[in-house]
Amino acid sequence: MKNETNITKKETGALASNIFEADANIGSQNIEQEDLALPFLKVLGQLSPEVNKRDAGKYVEGAEPGMILNSVTKELFDGDKGLEVLPCFYKREYLQWKPRELGGGLVSIHAVDDPIVMTTKRDQMNRDVLPNGNYLENTASHFVVVQGKVPSTGMISMTRTQLKVSRTWNSMMMSIKMQGKNGLFTPPTFSHVYKLKSVQMTNDKGSWFGWDITKTGPVTDQTSYSVAKDFAARISKGEIKVKHEGEAEQTEKSPY
């Protein structure tokens, strides 16, 4: 019996990491970038399906309004404590959405200087509606590396009231100057760490949770810096594809 017990323990115990290292990447040879989902980091609100226990398909256990969610891993972050990130790349675009009553979903993505932007009219829901009935959402995307024992990549999508937060963050990054051998220069955006928290915001239409961003200081971890630099290069080359479909419901539910 003693031997049987030992055998059982050996079978259920974790294998040594050097075994996995010897077989690294086996099984993932055919997985391309387009087969992966880039995580969205988003602040959960009162209407977010992730906090609704009755939404069996999207509810995340333990999720509460004001928390920050990783859309892929479903990891939750305390909004008051926040998380630290390195900003790697920024892009602003207009996303064309089909209204929920017409089926919903992302239709197309337009550059900020696309002439289609000038053809919209503002409706009662404060949306920029196109002649075809779809609407454009001015969207600021911040690609980041989340600090931690193992740095991870993600994206923060900001619209409507959060566009002001986005502009403030961009100004913070651009205002950093360092002295080099040829004078002052603007370092890469991922040279500094930023703390992202959630904060409750209000206006005459109601209240909601949004982003609160502060600069922590220069990055000190070489691994995080290298990951961020590589991530920024891959995005600029168009190697990272973003699937915005998951944001449609959140965008339409927010009236602010």
C-alpha positions as CSV (number, residue, x, y, z in Angstrom):
1,M,0.0,0.0,0.0
2,K,2.9,2.3,0.8
3,N,4.3,1.9,-2.7
4,E,1.0,2.5,-4.3
5,T,0.6,5.7,-2.4
6,N,4.0,6.9,-3.5
7,I,3.2,6.1,-7.1
8,T,0.0,8.0,-7.0
9,K,1.8,11.1,-5.6
10,K,4.4,10.9,-8.3
11,E,1.7,10.7,-11.0
12,T,-0.2,13.7,-9.8
13,G,2.8,15.9,-8.9
14,A,4.0,18.7,-11.2
15,L,6.7,17.8,-13.7
16,A,10.1,19.5,-13.6
17,S,10.3,22.7,-15.7
18,N,13.3,21.5,-17.5
19,I,11.1,18.8,-19.2
20,F,8.8,21.5,-20.5
21,E,11.8,23.6,-21.6
22,A,13.2,20.7,-23.6
23,D,9.8,20.5,-25.5
24,A,9.3,24.3,-25.8
25,N,6.8,25.5,-28.5
26,I,5.7,22.0,-29.5
27,G,2.0,22.1,-30.4
28,S,2.0,25.8,-31.2
29,Q,3.8,25.8,-34.5
30,N,0.7,26.7,-36.5
31,I,-0.6,29.5,-34.2
32,E,-0.1,32.8,-35.9
33,Q,-0.7,36.3,-34.5
34,E,-4.2,36.4,-36.1
35,D,-5.1,33.3,-34.0
36,L,-4.4,35.1,-30.8
37,A,-6.6,37.6,-28.9
38,L,-5.0,40.8,-27.6
39,P,-6.4,41.4,-24.1
40,F,-8.4,44.5,-23.5
41,L,-8.0,46.1,-20.1
42,K,-11.3,47.8,-19.1
43,V,-12.9,49.4,-16.1
44,L,-16.1,47.5,-15.2
45,G,-19.2,49.6,-14.7
46,Q,-22.7,49.0,-13.2
47,L,-24.0,47.8,-16.6
48,S,-21.0,45.6,-17.5
49,P,-22.1,42.0,-18.2
50,E,-19.1,40.7,-16.3
51,V,-20.7,42.0,-13.0
52,N,-24.1,40.6,-13.7
53,K,-24.5,37.1,-12.1
54,R,-27.5,36.4,-14.3
55,D,-25.4,36.7,-17.4
56,A,-24.0,33.1,-17.3
57,G,-22.0,33.6,-20.5
58,K,-20.1,36.7,-19.5
59,Y,-20.2,36.9,-15.7
60,V,-16.8,36.8,-14.0
61,E,-16.8,35.5,-10.4
62,G,-15.9,38.2,-8.0
63,A,-16.3,41.1,-10.5
64,E,-17.6,44.4,-9.1
65,P,-18.1,47.8,-10.6
66,G,-14.9,49.8,-10.5
67,M,-12.6,46.8,-10.9
68,I,-10.2,46.5,-13.9
69,L,-10.6,43.4,-16.0
70,N,-8.3,41.6,-18.4
71,S,-10.7,40.4,-21.1
72,V,-8.7,37.3,-22.1
73,T,-7.4,35.9,-18.8
74,K,-10.4,37.3,-16.8
75,E,-7.9,38.5,-14.1
76,L,-9.4,41.2,-11.9
77,F,-7.5,44.1,-10.5
78,D,-8.6,46.2,-7.5
79,G,-9.5,49.6,-9.0
80,D,-8.3,51.5,-5.9
81,K,-4.9,49.8,-6.0
82,G,-4.6,49.8,-9.7
83,L,-1.9,48.3,-11.9
84,E,1.3,49.5,-13.4
85,V,1.9,49.6,-17.2
86,L,4.4,50.8,-19.8
87,P,2.6,52.6,-22.7
88,C,4.0,51.3,-26.0
89,F,1.9,52.6,-28.8
90,Y,-1.0,55.0,-29.4
91,K,-3.5,55.1,-32.2
92,R,-6.8,57.0,-32.7
93,E,-9.4,55.8,-35.2
94,Y,-13.1,56.0,-35.9
95,L,-14.8,52.7,-35.4
96,Q,-18.1,52.2,-37.4
97,W,-20.6,50.2,-35.4
98,K,-24.0,48.9,-36.5
99,P,-26.6,49.8,-33.8
100,R,-27.9,47.0,-31.6
101,E,-31.4,47.4,-33.0
102,L,-30.0,46.6,-36.4
103,G,-28.0,43.6,-35.3
104,G,-24.9,45.3,-33.8
105,G,-21.3,44.6,-34.4
106,L,-18.2,46.3,-35.9
107,V,-18.6,47.3,-39.5
108,S,-15.3,49.0,-40.4
109,I,-12.4,51.1,-39.1
110,H,-11.6,54.6,-40.4
111,A,-8.6,56.9,-40.2
112,V,-9.2,60.1,-38.3
113,D,-8.9,62.1,-41.6
114,D,-11.3,59.9,-43.5
115,P,-13.9,62.1,-45.3
116,I,-16.7,59.8,-43.9
117,V,-16.2,61.5,-40.5
118,M,-17.7,64.7,-41.9
119,T,-20.9,63.0,-43.0
120,T,-22.3,62.2,-39.6
121,K,-25.1,63.8,-37.6
122,R,-25.4,63.8,-33.8
123,D,-28.4,61.8,-32.5
124,Q,-30.3,61.9,-29.2
125,M,-27.9,59.3,-27.7
126,N,-25.0,61.6,-28.5
127,R,-23.7,59.3,-31.3
128,D,-22.3,60.4,-34.6
129,V,-24.7,58.7,-37.0
130,L,-23.9,58.0,-40.6
131,P,-26.4,58.3,-43.5
132,N,-26.6,54.5,-43.5
133,G,-27.8,54.4,-39.9
134,N,-24.5,53.2,-38.4
135,Y,-22.5,55.4,-36.1
136,L,-18.9,56.3,-35.7
137,E,-17.1,56.1,-32.3
138,N,-14.0,58.2,-31.9
139,T,-11.7,55.6,-30.3
140,A,-8.2,56.1,-28.7
141,S,-6.2,52.9,-28.3
142,H,-3.3,52.6,-25.9
143,F,-1.2,49.5,-26.3
144,V,0.6,48.7,-23.0
145,V,2.7,46.2,-21.2
146,V,1.4,45.3,-17.7
147,Q,4.1,45.1,-15.1
148,G,4.4,42.0,-13.1
149,K,6.5,38.9,-12.5
150,V,5.8,38.0,-16.1
151,P,5.1,41.2,-18.2
152,S,2.0,40.9,-20.4
153,T,0.6,42.9,-23.3
154,G,-2.8,44.4,-23.6
155,M,-4.8,47.4,-24.9
156,I,-6.9,50.1,-23.4
157,S,-9.7,51.5,-25.6
158,M,-10.9,54.9,-24.6
159,T,-14.0,56.7,-26.0
160,R,-16.4,59.6,-25.2
161,T,-15.5,61.0,-21.7
162,Q,-12.4,58.9,-21.5
163,L,-10.9,60.7,-24.6
164,K,-10.0,63.6,-22.2
165,V,-8.1,61.1,-20.0
166,S,-6.4,59.8,-23.1
167,R,-5.3,63.3,-24.1
168,T,-4.0,64.0,-20.6
169,W,-2.0,60.8,-20.6
170,N,-0.5,61.6,-24.0
171,S,0.5,65.1,-22.7
172,M,2.1,63.5,-19.7
173,M,4.2,61.2,-22.0
174,M,5.2,64.0,-24.4
175,S,6.2,66.4,-21.6
176,I,9.0,64.1,-20.4
177,K,12.4,65.4,-21.5
178,M,15.8,64.0,-20.8
179,Q,19.3,65.4,-21.3
180,G,21.4,63.6,-23.9
181,K,24.7,64.1,-25.6
182,N,23.0,66.3,-28.2
183,G,20.7,68.1,-25.8
184,L,17.2,67.5,-24.6
185,F,15.2,64.6,-26.2
186,T,11.8,62.9,-25.7
187,P,12.4,59.3,-24.5
188,P,10.2,56.4,-25.7
189,T,6.8,56.3,-24.1
190,F,7.8,52.9,-22.5
191,S,10.7,54.6,-20.6
192,H,8.3,55.4,-17.8
193,V,5.8,53.5,-15.6
194,Y,2.3,54.7,-15.1
195,K,-0.2,53.7,-12.4
196,L,-3.7,53.0,-13.8
197,K,-6.6,53.1,-11.3
198,S,-10.4,53.5,-11.6
199,V,-12.3,56.5,-10.4
200,Q,-16.0,57.4,-10.2
201,M,-16.9,60.2,-12.6
202,T,-20.2,62.2,-12.8
203,N,-21.9,64.7,-15.0
204,D,-25.5,65.8,-15.6
205,K,-26.4,62.5,-17.2
206,G,-25.2,60.3,-14.4
207,S,-22.2,58.6,-12.9
208,W,-19.8,55.9,-14.2
209,F,-16.3,54.5,-13.6
210,G,-13.4,55.8,-15.6
211,W,-9.6,55.8,-15.7
212,D,-7.3,57.6,-13.4
213,I,-3.6,57.8,-14.6
214,T,-0.5,59.0,-12.8
215,K,3.2,58.7,-13.6
216,T,5.2,56.5,-11.3
217,G,8.7,57.1,-12.6
218,P,11.4,55.6,-15.0
219,V,11.2,51.9,-15.7
220,T,13.8,49.9,-13.8
221,D,13.1,46.4,-15.0
222,Q,15.1,45.5,-18.2
223,T,12.9,42.6,-19.1
224,S,9.7,44.8,-19.1
225,Y,11.5,47.4,-21.1
226,S,12.6,44.8,-23.7
227,V,9.1,43.4,-24.0
228,A,7.6,46.8,-24.4
229,K,10.1,47.8,-27.1
230,D,9.5,44.6,-29.0
231,F,5.7,45.1,-28.6
232,A,5.9,48.6,-29.9
233,A,7.9,47.5,-32.9
234,R,5.5,44.8,-33.8
235,I,2.5,47.1,-33.6
236,S,4.1,49.7,-35.8
237,K,4.8,47.1,-38.4
238,G,1.2,46.0,-38.4
239,E,1.9,42.6,-36.9
240,I,-0.6,43.0,-34.1
241,K,-4.2,42.8,-35.1
242,V,-6.9,44.1,-32.8
243,K,-10.4,42.5,-32.7
244,H,-12.8,45.2,-31.5
245,E,-15.9,43.1,-31.6
246,G,-15.8,42.5,-27.9
247,E,-16.1,46.2,-27.2
248,A,-19.3,46.7,-29.1
249,E,-21.6,46.0,-26.2
250,Q,-19.7,48.1,-23.7
251,T,-19.6,51.0,-26.1
252,E,-23.3,51.0,-26.8
253,K,-24.3,50.6,-23.2
254,S,-22.4,53.7,-22.1
255,P,-24.5,56.9,-22.7
256,Y,-21.6,59.2,-21.6
